[in-house]
Amino acid sequence: MSGVEIQIALLSLKVAAVAAVAALPVAVLIAFALAKPGWRGRGLVNVVVHLPLVLPPVVTGYALLVLFGPTAPLGEALASFGIVFAFNWTGRRWRRPLWRFR
C-alpha cells in the first residue's frame, strides 16, 4: 500500500473508533429505555431509532445535510462554537452510528 492508502485506512479507523466510543453509551441508554414498556414517547423514540433502517442512504444524507449544512441554522450555530459537521471528518463520525445498523 502507498502512503496515501495508509492515510485513508488510518482515517477510516479513526472515524470508526470515535463513532463506536461516542455511540455506545447513547445506544445502551436508548436500548434500556425501549426495553421498558408503557412510557410516553416510546413510539417516537422507536421510530427515530429505526428510521435509518428504512430510509435510503441518499434521503438520510440529505436530511443530515439540511440539518447540519454550513448554511443551515443548526450548522451555523454549531460552527460558531468551532463544531463543523458538513464536509469535515467530524461529520463522518456522526453519520457512522446512523449506518451501523444497515
N, C-alpha and C positions, 0 to 999 in steps of 0.2 A: 504494500500500500504506500501511496505517496504521502507527503506531509499534509497536503490539503485533505486527503481522505481520512487521515488520522484525526485532524482537527474536527472534521464533520462528525466522525464517530464519537469523539470526546464530548462535543457539544450535545449530541443526542443522549449520551449517558448522563451528562449534567442535567439536562432538561428532565429526563426520566426520573432521576434521583430526587430532584427538588419537587417534582409533581407528586411522587409517591409519598414523600415526607409531609407535604402540605395537605394531600387528600386523605391520608389515613385517619387522622383524628376526626375530621369532619364526617367521613364516611361511617366510622364506628358510631358516632353520636346519632347520625340520621338512621342507621340501622336499628339502634336501640329504640329510637323514637317510633319508627314504623312498626316495630315488633309489639308495641303496646297498643291494643285496640281501643277505640272509643274516644279519642281526644279530638277536639275541634281543630280543623286544619290538616288532619292526617291525609285526606284525599288530595288536597292541593300539593302537599309535600311529595306524595306518591307520584303525582303527575309530573312534577318538576324533575324528580329523580329518573323517571322512565322516559321522559321526553327525548333525550338524545338517542335512545334506542330505536325510536320510530321515525324520527325526522332524518331526512337525507343529510349527509355532511355539508352540502352546499347551503342548505337552509340554516343549519346550526352556525356555520361560519359567518354567514351574512348577518344573523341576529347578533352574534358577538361583535362583529364589526360595527353594526349600528349602535350598540350599547357602549363599546369601548374605543371607537374610532377617534382619530385626532380631532374631528370636528363635532363629535357627539358631546352633549353636555356632561355626561359622566366621564368620558375620556378627557375632556378639558379640565374638569375638576381634579381628577387624579394626576394629570400632567402638571398641575400647579404645585403638587407635592413631590414631583420628580418620579412619579409612577407612570410608565408608558407601557401599555399592553399591545397596541396595534403596531405591527411591523417591527417588533422587537423580540428578543429571546424570552423576555418575561411573559409575553403574550402566549408563546408556545407552552410555557409552564402551566398556565391556567386553562388552556384549551385541552391539554393532555388528559386530565381527570375526566372530562366530559366524554372522551372517546375510549376510555379504558374498558367500558362495558360492551363495546362492539365486538 
